[in-house]
Amino acid sequence: MTMFFHINQKKMEVKILGNHHSIFDEYLAEIRDSSIQKDPMRFRENLYRLGELFAYEISKELKYKVTEVTTPLGVARVPKLEKQPVLATILRAGLPMHNGLLKIFDRAENCFISAFRKYNENGGFEIAFEYIASPLLNDKVVILSDPMLASGKSMKISYEALLKKGKPEHIHLASIIASRQGVEYVAEKIQDENVTLWLGAVDEGMTSKSYIVPGLGDAGDLAYGETSGFH
């Protein structure tokens, strides 16, 4: 499924990979299932496998050139990627999905972004950017992954951090589960025709603390264990 969000005459393409009766839906069901979530290794593995499937689908949008490859019996002309993408993710929840993408794009450069929820005294929070470790991004294709797109603020902040490293040719934003509010926020705040948003599923609800409903819970805690917060 492909959707377009129009903001001030600009549009961002949104591609939804779920609900097409493929193995993608099986892995998506498992990461949502509270009984299967009790096994952190399987939860991480499913994020890893979903990352691989995102990589395969995104690879169809990249540029290729025909080159000659010598086989034991002759020469074959085959298409190969013109250039490898840069894989970026938001720590820590993004790491398993990132590793799945890296399994497919195994020659890719990598970028890591630290952004976290900074809580205030009344229980609210804002998304705080901490640092980015990245190569220069001028004229490169970037894939920025984060398994959950809730409010959309982490994705927006991370997108802006990428732009400080240069002007990419195209940025693919990839999340496994999103809230409709988050999708609308990203479409409004990231007004760039050279950005594509890839999603596994879009859920209608979100709690007052910006957790997606029905969603799956906290992806970082499920993958790596609960923390006592950021200090």
Backbone bond lengths (Angstrom), bond angles and torsions (degrees), N, CA, C in turn:
res aa  C-N    CA-C-N  psi(-1)  N-CA   C-N-CA  omega(-1)  CA-C   N-CA-C  phi
1 M - - - 1.461 - - 1.517 108.96 -
2 T 1.319 116.79 137.59 1.452 122.82 177.29 1.523 109.26 -123.23
3 M 1.334 116.36 134.02 1.451 122.55 178.29 1.521 108.41 -125.34
4 F 1.324 116.90 154.40 1.457 121.54 174.33 1.527 108.68 -125.80
5 F 1.332 115.71 132.80 1.450 121.24 174.69 1.524 108.01 -108.74
6 H 1.323 117.46 120.53 1.460 122.48 -176.40 1.526 109.65 -99.58
7 I 1.323 117.08 120.40 1.455 122.56 177.44 1.529 107.62 -130.87
8 N 1.353 116.28 116.65 1.471 120.23 178.61 1.535 112.38 50.91
9 Q 1.310 115.90 46.16 1.463 123.48 176.55 1.533 113.60 72.85
10 K 1.328 117.30 -1.34 1.460 119.74 176.27 1.518 108.59 -103.02
11 K 1.304 117.50 153.95 1.448 118.84 -177.05 1.526 110.65 -136.08
12 M 1.315 114.91 143.32 1.451 121.33 174.53 1.522 107.96 -116.45
13 E 1.296 116.42 126.98 1.456 120.84 -179.44 1.520 109.74 -77.87
14 V 1.330 116.34 135.02 1.458 122.54 178.41 1.522 108.05 -121.31
15 K 1.322 116.40 122.71 1.465 121.34 -179.69 1.527 108.69 -113.81
16 I 1.337 116.74 128.46 1.462 122.75 -179.04 1.519 109.09 -111.69
17 L 1.338 116.03 119.63 1.467 121.04 -172.54 1.524 113.62 -89.35
18 G 1.333 117.66 -20.09 1.459 120.18 -175.53 1.511 113.81 -81.17
19 N 1.348 114.61 174.05 1.468 123.38 176.41 1.523 113.44 63.02
20 H 1.337 116.37 32.42 1.461 120.36 176.07 1.528 111.66 -116.76
21 H 1.340 116.56 16.52 1.454 122.40 179.18 1.528 111.45 56.55
22 S 1.329 114.82 54.33 1.463 121.17 175.51 1.518 108.11 -125.27
23 I 1.332 116.91 174.62 1.464 120.79 179.62 1.528 110.64 -62.78
24 F 1.320 117.47 -21.17 1.464 121.48 174.66 1.528 110.11 -53.60
25 D 1.339 117.23 -43.47 1.456 121.86 -178.09 1.527 111.83 -66.23
26 E 1.339 117.15 -32.74 1.468 121.06 177.69 1.530 110.61 -63.50
27 Y 1.323 116.82 -47.81 1.464 120.59 179.45 1.523 110.80 -66.25
28 L 1.328 116.62 -37.03 1.458 121.17 179.23 1.538 110.20 -64.23
29 A 1.319 116.53 -41.28 1.463 120.59 178.14 1.526 110.97 -63.05
30 E 1.328 116.43 -39.38 1.468 119.84 -177.61 1.522 112.23 -68.41
31 I 1.331 118.74 -38.60 1.458 118.09 -179.69 1.522 111.65 -72.32
32 R 1.330 117.56 -19.91 1.465 121.13 175.54 1.528 111.86 -81.98
33 D 1.311 118.50 -27.18 1.462 123.97 -170.43 1.530 110.93 -71.32
34 S 1.332 117.04 116.27 1.465 121.06 -174.91 1.526 112.50 -63.58
35 S 1.339 117.88 -27.43 1.462 119.49 178.80 1.531 111.27 -75.74
36 I 1.325 117.47 -38.63 1.464 120.91 178.20 1.519 110.44 -73.40
37 Q 1.324 117.58 -29.47 1.459 121.82 179.16 1.521 113.03 -61.40
38 K 1.317 117.11 -18.08 1.469 120.35 -179.03 1.524 112.09 -66.27
39 D 1.317 116.92 -15.22 1.470 122.59 177.25 1.524 108.18 -102.15
40 P 1.343 118.64 97.16 1.465 120.28 -176.52 1.523 113.35 -59.84
41 M 1.345 117.17 -33.06 1.459 119.21 -179.03 1.524 110.56 -65.75
42 R 1.333 116.46 -41.32 1.466 118.82 179.13 1.523 110.51 -70.02
43 F 1.336 117.52 -35.94 1.457 119.96 176.78 1.519 110.62 -60.68
44 R 1.337 116.49 -46.61 1.468 119.85 178.48 1.519 111.08 -63.12
45 E 1.322 116.32 -40.74 1.470 120.01 -178.93 1.520 111.34 -63.31
46 N 1.317 117.04 -38.30 1.466 119.79 178.47 1.520 111.48 -68.64
47 L 1.341 118.11 -37.77 1.458 119.86 173.59 1.527 110.47 -62.54
48 Y 1.313 115.15 -40.01 1.469 121.65 178.31 1.530 109.98 -60.02
49 R 1.352 115.71 -48.18 1.469 119.51 -177.88 1.525 111.76 -67.58
50 L 1.322 117.16 -36.75 1.461 119.56 176.31 1.521 110.55 -65.39
51 G 1.333 116.88 -36.48 1.460 120.18 174.74 1.519 111.75 -59.63
52 E 1.326 116.28 -40.50 1.469 120.26 177.59 1.525 111.22 -62.32
53 L 1.333 116.44 -41.13 1.466 119.54 -179.08 1.530 111.46 -69.41
54 F 1.328 116.85 -37.95 1.466 119.50 173.33 1.522 110.06 -59.76
55 A 1.329 116.62 -44.02 1.470 120.56 -179.67 1.523 110.70 -59.33
56 Y 1.322 117.25 -43.77 1.463 120.77 -179.94 1.526 111.10 -61.18
57 E 1.348 116.59 -45.91 1.466 119.78 -178.64 1.533 111.12 -67.14
58 I 1.326 117.28 -42.37 1.461 120.15 179.37 1.525 110.78 -65.40
59 S 1.338 116.82 -33.13 1.461 120.30 -179.17 1.521 112.30 -58.85
60 K 1.329 117.86 -25.18 1.457 121.46 179.70 1.534 111.87 -69.44
61 E 1.344 116.30 -18.22 1.461 121.04 -177.92 1.531 112.44 -96.25
62 L 1.325 117.84 -3.55 1.456 121.28 -176.63 1.528 110.71 -86.87
63 K 1.314 115.52 168.48 1.460 121.18 -177.44 1.532 110.63 -92.78
64 Y 1.327 115.09 141.65 1.465 121.67 -178.56 1.525 109.80 -128.31
65 K 1.310 115.03 156.80 1.465 120.55 172.87 1.520 108.37 -133.93
66 V 1.314 116.10 145.45 1.463 121.04 -179.75 1.521 109.17 -79.17
67 T 1.316 115.93 130.55 1.458 121.15 179.58 1.523 109.16 -135.39
68 E 1.311 115.76 162.97 1.464 120.49 -179.15 1.519 110.11 -97.10
69 V 1.325 114.54 134.26 1.463 121.68 178.17 1.523 108.11 -123.25
70 T 1.321 115.39 128.18 1.469 120.21 179.95 1.519 109.86 -83.68
71 T 1.322 115.81 122.87 1.462 122.00 176.51 1.533 108.30 -103.43
72 P 1.345 118.82 173.04 1.465 119.98 176.73 1.527 114.03 -60.95
73 L 1.366 116.37 -17.97 1.459 119.98 -174.85 1.523 113.98 -118.68
74 G 1.305 117.11 2.09 1.470 117.35 -179.70 1.517 111.44 162.86
75 V 1.321 115.29 -151.80 1.464 121.84 -178.28 1.525 108.59 -126.15
76 A 1.333 116.06 128.43 1.467 121.50 178.66 1.518 109.13 -110.75
77 R 1.319 116.29 139.83 1.457 121.40 175.02 1.527 107.79 -98.57
78 V 1.325 116.43 117.18 1.457 120.95 -173.69 1.537 109.68 -135.02
79 P 1.338 117.03 149.51 1.472 119.37 175.51 1.527 111.14 -78.61
80 K 1.319 116.31 137.91 1.457 122.49 175.61 1.523 108.74 -133.44
81 L 1.332 116.55 154.89 1.451 120.60 179.05 1.522 110.96 -56.01
82 E 1.334 116.00 135.03 1.455 119.35 174.93 1.528 110.59 -66.35
83 K 1.330 116.16 -39.04 1.465 120.20 177.30 1.525 109.19 -155.12
84 Q 1.300 114.69 149.12 1.455 120.68 178.73 1.526 109.99 -75.23
85 P 1.338 117.53 145.74 1.467 119.36 175.72 1.525 110.50 -76.23
86 V 1.324 115.22 167.37 1.459 121.94 168.92 1.528 107.24 -99.08
87 L 1.320 117.09 128.49 1.457 121.64 -178.67 1.522 109.74 -99.05
88 A 1.321 116.75 120.58 1.457 122.56 -179.78 1.521 109.36 -118.62
89 T 1.329 116.43 147.05 1.457 119.39 176.11 1.512 110.15 -147.61
90 I 1.337 114.59 164.24 1.455 122.29 -179.37 1.529 108.28 -104.66
91 L 1.322 116.35 121.07 1.460 121.01 -178.14 1.537 109.92 -71.31
92 R 1.393 118.06 147.58 1.443 127.34 -2.00 1.519 112.19 -102.91
93 A 1.349 114.63 -20.28 1.462 120.15 -173.35 1.520 112.83 -61.14
94 G 1.337 117.15 -24.80 1.456 120.18 -176.12 1.517 114.84 -77.09
95 L 1.335 117.70 -10.55 1.470 119.34 -171.90 1.529 114.47 -61.83
96 P 1.345 121.45 -46.67 1.474 118.76 -179.53 1.523 113.05 -62.00
97 M 1.320 117.13 -43.17 1.469 120.57 178.21 1.524 109.99 -63.74
98 H 1.324 116.11 -41.39 1.465 121.64 177.29 1.528 110.74 -58.12
99 N 1.329 116.82 -43.31 1.467 120.18 -179.64 1.522 111.70 -64.91
100 G 1.336 116.94 -32.54 1.458 119.43 175.09 1.517 111.70 -66.49
101 L 1.321 116.85 -43.01 1.464 120.87 175.23 1.525 110.90 -60.99
102 L 1.341 116.17 -41.46 1.459 121.23 -178.31 1.526 111.84 -68.43
103 K 1.318 117.52 -28.44 1.466 120.83 176.14 1.528 110.59 -61.85
104 I 1.329 117.08 -35.73 1.460 121.65 -179.60 1.525 110.86 -85.03
105 F 1.333 116.13 -50.03 1.470 120.31 178.00 1.533 107.69 -93.46
106 D 1.323 116.09 70.81 1.459 120.93 -167.56 1.526 113.99 -77.31
107 R 1.323 117.98 -3.28 1.464 120.70 175.10 1.533 111.32 -110.03
108 A 1.305 116.41 10.93 1.462 120.70 -174.47 1.523 112.07 -72.89
109 E 1.347 115.30 149.33 1.453 120.59 166.15 1.530 107.67 -76.36
110 N 1.344 115.33 161.36 1.457 119.39 -174.54 1.518 111.92 -127.96
111 C 1.329 114.69 151.83 1.459 122.33 -179.60 1.533 107.82 -139.03
112 F 1.334 116.45 137.11 1.462 121.07 -179.37 1.525 109.73 -127.58
113 I 1.332 114.82 132.77 1.454 121.79 -176.57 1.525 108.96 -121.80
114 S 1.323 116.28 133.20 1.461 121.35 175.70 1.524 108.87 -105.32
115 A 1.328 115.70 115.74 1.463 122.43 175.21 1.522 106.86 -139.68
116 F 1.316 117.47 139.51 1.460 119.40 -172.86 1.517 110.86 -145.91
117 R 1.345 114.58 163.12 1.461 120.76 177.06 1.527 109.32 -80.41
118 K 1.313 117.61 119.28 1.459 122.83 177.78 1.522 108.03 -103.89
119 Y 1.341 115.83 106.18 1.456 120.90 -174.03 1.527 111.26 -82.42
120 N 1.326 115.63 147.43 1.458 120.59 176.22 1.527 110.30 -108.20
121 E 1.308 117.24 179.93 1.464 122.36 -172.43 1.527 113.34 -64.78
122 N 1.306 118.73 -30.20 1.468 120.46 -178.46 1.532 113.34 -88.23
123 G 1.330 116.52 8.03 1.462 120.37 176.86 1.511 114.86 93.77
124 G 1.333 117.27 -9.05 1.456 120.19 175.72 1.522 110.99 -79.02
125 F 1.306 116.31 177.37 1.453 119.30 -179.77 1.511 110.57 -153.28
126 E 1.329 114.48 163.25 1.455 121.90 170.54 1.523 107.67 -130.60
127 I 1.318 117.15 158.20 1.449 120.75 177.50 1.521 108.77 -86.79
128 A 1.321 116.02 121.86 1.461 121.66 -178.12 1.527 109.67 -107.48
129 F 1.322 116.34 131.26 1.462 122.07 175.49 1.527 108.75 -88.17
130 E 1.355 116.66 134.21 1.459 120.27 -178.91 1.527 112.09 -108.52
131 Y 1.350 117.59 -56.27 1.462 119.31 179.72 1.520 110.36 -161.39
132 I 1.334 114.92 166.73 1.460 122.30 174.05 1.523 108.27 -135.62
133 A 1.322 116.71 133.47 1.463 122.98 173.18 1.522 106.62 -115.65
134 S 1.343 116.42 109.54 1.462 119.81 -168.87 1.514 111.24 -152.09
135 P 1.341 116.62 149.73 1.470 119.32 168.04 1.528 109.17 -73.86
136 L 1.320 117.21 172.14 1.455 120.85 172.13 1.534 108.64 -66.41
137 L 1.325 116.81 143.16 1.469 121.08 -170.40 1.520 114.52 -115.52
138 N 1.305 118.64 7.48 1.461 120.57 -179.62 1.521 111.39 -56.69
139 D 1.349 115.96 125.97 1.465 123.84 175.00 1.526 113.46 62.84
140 K 1.307 117.58 20.14 1.455 120.80 178.31 1.529 110.23 -104.71
141 V 1.325 115.58 159.59 1.459 121.60 172.97 1.523 107.76 -94.93
142 V 1.323 116.17 128.48 1.460 121.50 -177.01 1.527 109.53 -116.70
143 I 1.321 116.46 137.64 1.464 122.30 172.56 1.522 106.99 -115.84
144 L 1.332 116.67 111.04 1.462 122.64 -179.83 1.522 108.66 -102.28
145 S 1.334 116.76 117.57 1.468 120.82 -175.56 1.526 111.56 -114.25
146 D 1.318 115.22 142.86 1.457 124.62 172.60 1.519 105.27 -155.03
147 P 1.337 119.65 121.64 1.467 119.56 -170.82 1.523 114.84 -60.57
148 M 1.358 117.53 -30.35 1.458 120.41 -177.26 1.530 110.39 -120.36
149 L 1.320 116.06 129.74 1.461 122.46 174.59 1.523 106.76 -113.81
150 A 1.331 116.42 91.32 1.465 121.03 -175.37 1.527 110.27 -90.86
151 S 1.323 117.49 -89.18 1.467 119.80 177.75 1.525 111.70 -74.25
152 G 1.334 116.65 -23.40 1.464 121.16 -177.79 1.516 113.22 90.94
153 K 1.334 117.78 -7.21 1.459 120.83 -174.80 1.531 112.44 -69.67
154 S 1.334 117.24 -37.52 1.470 119.99 177.97 1.523 110.72 -63.24
155 M 1.335 116.35 -40.93 1.453 120.32 -179.97 1.523 110.79 -65.78
156 K 1.332 117.23 -41.66 1.464 120.86 179.56 1.530 110.45 -63.58
157 I 1.318 117.41 -46.58 1.462 121.16 -179.13 1.524 110.32 -63.05
158 S 1.327 116.84 -40.49 1.466 120.68 -179.58 1.520 111.05 -68.78
159 Y 1.327 117.21 -39.20 1.464 121.72 175.25 1.529 110.11 -58.91
160 E 1.311 117.02 -45.64 1.467 120.53 179.56 1.520 111.38 -64.90
161 A 1.338 117.30 -34.47 1.463 120.82 177.39 1.526 110.68 -65.62
162 L 1.328 117.20 -37.85 1.465 120.98 178.14 1.521 111.09 -60.70
163 L 1.316 116.62 -40.41 1.465 120.77 -176.58 1.520 112.33 -66.13
164 K 1.327 117.21 -19.61 1.465 120.15 176.07 1.526 111.54 -73.09
165 K 1.340 116.42 -12.62 1.460 121.62 179.62 1.527 112.55 -100.66
166 G 1.325 116.93 9.96 1.457 120.74 178.90 1.513 111.35 129.97
167 K 1.318 116.13 -177.36 1.465 122.10 -179.90 1.524 109.64 -108.45
168 P 1.333 117.42 100.57 1.469 120.17 -179.89 1.528 112.04 -65.79
169 E 1.316 115.09 154.51 1.466 120.65 174.01 1.515 110.36 -66.73
170 H 1.337 116.49 -42.13 1.467 122.07 179.85 1.521 107.71 -157.54
171 I 1.343 115.92 145.86 1.460 120.84 176.14 1.521 108.47 -121.96
172 H 1.327 115.78 126.78 1.458 122.53 173.86 1.524 107.82 -103.91
173 L 1.335 117.26 120.56 1.460 122.78 176.46 1.523 107.72 -98.62
174 A 1.329 117.61 128.12 1.468 120.57 -174.31 1.520 111.08 -128.72
175 S 1.337 116.55 124.04 1.457 122.80 175.45 1.518 109.25 -136.89
176 I 1.313 115.82 143.78 1.466 119.96 -176.94 1.532 111.01 -76.96
177 I 1.338 116.86 -47.00 1.464 120.91 178.60 1.528 108.53 -128.95
178 A 1.323 116.19 134.43 1.463 121.94 179.55 1.517 110.28 -128.96
179 S 1.317 116.18 154.35 1.461 120.81 167.86 1.527 107.64 -90.15
180 R 1.317 115.53 152.54 1.470 118.38 177.68 1.531 110.36 -62.63
181 Q 1.332 116.64 -36.03 1.463 119.57 178.24 1.526 110.70 -62.57
182 G 1.326 116.37 -40.31 1.457 120.67 179.78 1.514 112.65 -65.73
183 V 1.329 116.27 -40.11 1.466 120.46 178.17 1.525 109.94 -63.52
184 E 1.319 116.40 -43.93 1.466 119.85 -179.90 1.528 111.33 -65.79
185 Y 1.337 117.04 -37.21 1.469 121.01 178.76 1.528 110.53 -64.70
186 V 1.323 116.77 -46.82 1.460 120.55 -179.61 1.525 110.62 -63.96
187 A 1.329 116.70 -41.16 1.466 119.96 179.27 1.521 111.59 -63.67
188 E 1.330 116.63 -33.52 1.461 120.55 -179.96 1.527 111.63 -76.88
189 K 1.345 116.87 -40.35 1.461 121.01 -172.57 1.526 113.42 -86.41
190 I 1.328 117.47 -27.15 1.466 120.42 -179.24 1.521 107.68 -107.74
191 Q 1.305 116.33 86.83 1.464 121.89 -176.65 1.519 108.92 -94.84
192 D 1.295 115.81 80.12 1.463 122.07 -174.99 1.517 108.74 -144.19
193 E 1.316 116.96 118.46 1.462 120.76 179.81 1.517 112.19 -67.86
194 N 1.329 117.56 -15.45 1.462 121.66 179.12 1.522 111.77 -93.67
195 V 1.329 116.40 27.01 1.460 122.58 176.14 1.521 108.59 -125.31
196 T 1.325 116.47 133.37 1.462 122.51 174.46 1.516 108.31 -121.24
197 L 1.322 116.77 133.98 1.463 122.45 178.80 1.526 109.02 -104.08
198 W 1.335 115.89 120.27 1.465 122.93 -179.92 1.526 109.18 -108.24
199 L 1.345 116.61 128.82 1.454 121.56 -177.22 1.524 110.73 -132.58
200 G 1.338 114.68 151.07 1.452 118.96 172.91 1.518 111.04 -85.59
201 A 1.331 115.85 -44.24 1.466 121.62 -179.70 1.517 108.87 -155.32
202 V 1.336 115.76 154.06 1.462 122.32 176.82 1.522 107.99 -119.57
203 D 1.344 116.71 119.22 1.459 122.25 178.05 1.519 109.52 -98.64
204 E 1.321 116.03 151.41 1.459 120.47 -173.37 1.518 113.91 -82.98
205 G 1.336 118.21 -25.30 1.454 119.76 -170.85 1.519 114.73 -106.59
206 M 1.351 115.41 161.10 1.463 121.83 173.54 1.524 107.87 -155.52
207 T 1.338 117.41 136.34 1.456 121.55 -178.96 1.532 110.66 -76.30
208 S 1.341 115.83 172.79 1.459 121.13 178.20 1.522 111.84 -65.02
209 K 1.341 116.77 -19.83 1.464 121.12 177.94 1.529 111.60 -98.55
210 S 1.323 116.11 15.86 1.475 123.27 175.41 1.523 113.28 64.70
211 Y 1.342 116.34 41.59 1.455 120.65 168.59 1.523 108.09 -103.95
212 I 1.331 116.20 134.77 1.455 121.40 -176.12 1.521 110.29 -71.43
213 V 1.332 117.34 139.76 1.461 124.35 177.76 1.520 109.67 -122.56
214 P 1.365 119.18 125.75 1.461 126.60 2.60 1.532 114.55 -74.80
215 G 1.322 118.34 -23.63 1.457 121.63 173.55 1.510 113.98 50.99
216 L 1.349 115.29 -138.04 1.464 119.85 176.88 1.527 112.50 -153.14
217 G 1.338 117.52 -2.62 1.461 120.34 -175.17 1.519 109.99 105.09
218 D 1.330 116.51 -153.11 1.459 122.20 -178.99 1.522 109.61 -94.56
219 A 1.329 116.88 109.38 1.465 121.10 -174.56 1.523 111.89 -62.73
220 G 1.328 117.46 -38.31 1.453 120.34 179.66 1.509 112.33 -64.23
221 D 1.341 117.01 -44.63 1.460 120.73 178.81 1.521 111.32 -65.25
222 L 1.330 117.07 -40.52 1.468 120.54 -178.78 1.522 111.52 -66.97
223 A 1.324 117.20 -32.60 1.460 121.17 -178.51 1.526 111.89 -82.16
224 Y 1.341 116.65 -38.03 1.470 119.49 -168.52 1.525 114.52 -128.55
225 G 1.318 118.61 -0.13 1.459 121.68 -179.94 1.522 111.68 98.47
226 E 1.325 114.90 155.11 1.458 120.57 -178.25 1.516 111.37 -70.36
227 T 1.328 116.09 150.13 1.455 121.88 177.30 1.532 108.65 -117.88
228 S 1.319 115.48 168.70 1.462 120.81 177.50 1.518 111.49 -93.57
229 G 1.327 116.49 10.48 1.455 120.82 179.49 1.512 111.81 106.75
230 F 1.341 115.75 173.01 1.465 121.40 -177.77 1.530 109.90 -91.23
231 H 1.336 116.77 132.89 1.467 121.76 178.82 1.525 108.35 -131.87
